[in-house]
């Protein structure tokens, strides 16, 4: 049998994962004077940020992963945008939205639901209730919040039916759950959903594309640009791409951690920072085994189905016709909603379509040609059904199409952030997700107390993990 060369590296800290949280932690560790190796399973940095050229030639990019920030409550991300000289692109908030309804469509001004006065009043009560109860959630210890157990043992869908006695409200909240994390409301606990709302400064903020909202700003150069810039600041030789970690061994006698990878690189370190989603812990063998509660999080937490298909056009025909670029549909095809992701300064005109949740899973089983055809037909027909004063709109063919299915990526398996099913959060230690396991520390947007599931949460979690490790290294060595 041929022998395989083994590469061995000794450092103070090994960071597993070169997304925003891992890179942020690594830079802080190196700035504190400690050596660090960043070990990444795939051939690029950025994690769930991935920026692709919009067109086959010329300027303009699109994000097929995480795409939005704001410039107020997401202060760490906005600082990075400014630090690297990037430009924010305010999300378009004008024109008419197209709501698919049965075989027809309904128009409404952007951001306004086409509801009756009675329905609007009912929705106001729902928003008020979710704002009230999410404010009471204890992010550090979910079980400590008032009524936590009752909120955790029911799904978001069950909670809506019990609280509001309305299938329409339950359907609306299912749409929100799918839109945010790609998970059906029947599969996520009400408490888990409320945690995300609370960490994002409230229910209204996480669904908003206005100032202070989660979808307020895009980055003209693409969100992955931040990770690329961060990676350039790492010390030479400290970034290991295409190096999937397979084993983490901790020796209690020596205090040495050994990280082994699929390509035979071996890293010896005093500390390990793990920056992967809990459902991916199963890809790594831990010795000794992870504590039972972390194993439960790894086994039971859910990653939703989340994909984008982006249609790029020569001109912004929808803007010319008075549309916002948004369609919303609950039953008329694979697309749940679409968003204008154009950058006028780059002559880049695009509509990003989100295909998520259960409908997305069905769509993912189609051939590439069938996936394209079904999404394109839905988008085109939605706009062409509208009666304009000038007559029917003729939607032109796109000049390019981008598609990315996060659930089919071996080292992601879904997105954007895991959530917990009913009963899990209040049956484990509230700090279990973030609690270090001896010399292994855990980061990632899933672990964040602020903007969990967002890029801001990823960066802040990296800061937390680095602070933990630096403090212990300074005290011990």
Secondary structure as UniProt FT lines:
FT   STRAND          7..10
FT   STRAND          13..16
FT   HELIX           20..31
FT   TURN            32..33
FT   STRAND          36..39
FT   TURN            47..48
FT   STRAND          51..53
FT   STRAND          61..63
FT   HELIX           75..83
FT   TURN            84..85
FT   STRAND          88..90
FT   STRAND          96..101
FT   TURN            102..103
FT   STRAND          104..109
FT   TURN            110..111
FT   HELIX           117..135
FT   HELIX           142..144
FT   TURN            146..147
FT   HELIX           148..152
FT   HELIX           156..164
FT   HELIX           167..181
FT   TURN            185..187
FT   HELIX           190..199
FT   TURN            200..201
FT   HELIX           203..206
FT   TURN            211..212
FT   TURN            214..215
FT   STRAND          217..219
FT   TURN            220..221
FT   HELIX           224..232
FT   TURN            236..237
FT   STRAND          239..240
FT   STRAND          245..250
FT   TURN            252..254
FT   STRAND          257..261
FT   TURN            262..263
FT   STRAND          265..269
FT   STRAND          271..274
FT   HELIX           278..283
FT   STRAND          285..287
FT   HELIX           292..300
FT   STRAND          306..313
FT   HELIX           317..320
FT   TURN            321..322
FT   STRAND          323..328
FT   STRAND          337..340
FT   HELIX           344..346
FT   STRAND          348..356
FT   HELIX           357..364
FT   HELIX           368..384
FT   STRAND          387..388
FT   TURN            389..390
FT   STRAND          391..392
FT   STRAND          400..405
FT   HELIX           406..408
FT   TURN            410..412
FT   TURN            422..423
FT   HELIX           425..427
FT   TURN            430..434
FT   TURN            438..439
FT   STRAND          440..442
FT   HELIX           445..447
FT   TURN            452..453
FT   HELIX           455..476
//
